[in-house]
Amino acid sequence: MEKDWKGSIIAEGLTDPTIINELTVYKATITENMPIDYEGNIGRWHEYGVRCSREEIDTLQPYVKPGWYAHFWKEDKIIVVYHDKQFELDRNDRSTWREAIDHGKAQGIPENELDFPTD
């Protein structure tokens, strides 16, 4: 199984964050003063940079909470994973992002958090 995708996952956005242990983590960041729900509660995000296979991305999807997403990239491709749907985007063509952004906004995610950063 080739781990040729990089990804960004926020543990607070998963129903069972221990699923991250199944992936190859190359970076971990803990943030302060971030929204942890849509009731106004503030806390920390535990954000992980991972390497994984396409199959592992599919395995992760059932763990993504509504109102959250994880995203992965390889070359010019980005995959955005919501609890109920996946979107494949072209990193260099923002017009391919609209449906994924609209889907996130419909779940209450602020548009400024739907920027799908890659490195």
N, C-alpha and C positions, 0 to 999 in steps of 0.2 A: 504494500500500500504506500504510494508515493505521497509524502506530505509536502505538496508543492503550492499550497495556498497559505497565505498569511491571514490572520484575522484579529479582530478586536472584539472582546466580549466583556461585558460588565456583569460581575457576579450577582449583583442585586437584581438584575433582569432575568434571572433564571430560577425556575421552581426548585431545582436541586443544583446548587453551584459546584458540588463535588464532581459533576460531569467534566469540569475543566481538567481534573486530574487525568482524564483519559487522553488529553491532547498534549502536545509538546509546547510548554510555556517558555517564551524567550524574554518576556518583559512583564513586570507587575508594577502597577502604579496605584497608590491610594490617594484619592482626592478628598478635599474637605468642602463642606457647605454646598452639597449638591442635592437636588430634589431626589428623594427616594420613592416618592409616590405622587399621586395627583391630589392629595389632601393637604398639601403644603408642608409636609414633613421634610426636614433637612437632615442629611447625614453624610456618610462617606460612600464613595464608589470604589470598588476594587476592580480595576480594569486590567485585563490580561491581554498581552500580545501573544498569539499562538501560531503554531505551524500545524497544518492538518491536511488531510486528504478530502476529496470531494465527498466521499462516503461518510466521513466524520462530520462534515457540515450537515448532511441530511440527518444523521443520528442526533445532532444537537437540537434540531428544530423543535421537537416536542417539549423541550425544557424552557423555551423562550416564553416569558410571561407576556400576556397582552399589554400593550403600551410600551413595549421595549423591543429592541432588535439587536442582532449581532451582524457584523459584516466582515467579508473576506475578500481578498484580492489576489490576483495572479496576472502578471503582465498588464494588459489593457482591460481586463475583466474585473468587475466587482459583483459579488453576490450579497444581497441584503436578505436576511432571514428574520421574518416575523413569526409569531406563534402559528399563524394560519396560512402563510404564503411566503414564497421566495421570489426574488426579482433578480434578473441578470442585467447588469448595466455595462455600458462602455465608459471606461474611466475618462476618456477624452471627448465624449459627446454628451453634454448635460441634458440634451433633449430626451435621452433614454432613461433619465432619472425621474421624470415627472410622475409616473405611475407609482413608483416606490415611495416618493415623497408624499404624494396624496394619500397613499395607504397609511403611512405613519401619522400624518396629520389627522386622519379619520379616527385613529386610536388615541388621540390626545397628545401626541408627541409634538413639541414646538418645532416649527420649521427650522429654526437655527440649530437644532440638534440632529437634523437629517442631512448632514453634510458628508457623511461616509468617508472620513479621512483615511488616507493610505500613506505609506512611507516611501 
